Amino acid sequence: MSKYELINNKEERRYEFHVDGLKPHIDYVERGECVLYLTHTIVPPQLEGKGIGSMLVKKVLEDIDSQGKRIIPKCWFIVKYIKIHPEWEYLLYDI
């Protein structure tokens, strides 16, 4: 689906794409070894409306799933994405 490579920038604690010199990204906070708070989704205005935010969320969820981790979404964009794509609800961490 995505032609962009997902980068887990652990130093900045964010997942990102590099697109034409811009870096749309999702910030996260680790909670222990198995849970990530996904706190913000940032897509530069020049890239809005191109589906890049949704591609980024999907790639991030796939990566988190492949690690056997769960999420606590604190970002409205990610909450909305999961409501539209309920197949990802199993990644939600029960508090």
URHUHU-V269461 format. One record per residue. N is the residue number from 1. RES is the residue in one small letter. NEAR is the number of other ideal C-beta (glycine too) atoms within 10 Angstrom. Layout:
# URHUHU-V269461
((N,RES,NEAR) (N,RES,NEAR))
This chain:
# URHUHU-V269461
((1,m,9) (2,s,14) (3,k,7) (4,y,15) (5,e,9) (6,l,16) (7,i,15) (8,n,15) (9,n,12) (10,k,10) (11,e,6) (12,e,13) (13,r,15) (14,r,21) (15,y,25) (16,e,21) (17,f,22) (18,h,12) (19,v,18) (20,d,7) (21,g,7) (22,l,16) (23,k,16) (24,p,23) (25,h,22) (26,i,27) (27,d,18) (28,y,24) (29,v,12) (30,e,12) (31,r,14) (32,g,7) (33,e,8) (34,c,11) (35,v,16) (36,l,24) (37,y,15) (38,l,24) (39,t,16) (40,h,14) (41,t,23) (42,i,16) (43,v,22) (44,p,14) (45,p,7) (46,q,11) (47,l,17) (48,e,11) (49,g,8) (50,k,12) (51,g,13) (52,i,18) (53,g,20) (54,s,18) (55,m,18) (56,l,27) (57,v,23) (58,k,17) (59,k,19) (60,v,24) (61,l,22) (62,e,15) (63,d,14) (64,i,20) (65,d,14) (66,s,8) (67,q,12) (68,g,8) (69,k,17) (70,r,16) (71,i,21) (72,i,18) (73,p,23) (74,k,14) (75,c,18) (76,w,10) (77,f,18) (78,i,23) (79,v,13) (80,k,14) (81,y,20) (82,i,18) (83,k,10) (84,i,9) (85,h,13) (86,p,8) (87,e,8) (88,w,20) (89,e,9) (90,y,8) (91,l,18) (92,l,13) (93,y,14) (94,d,5) (95,i,5))
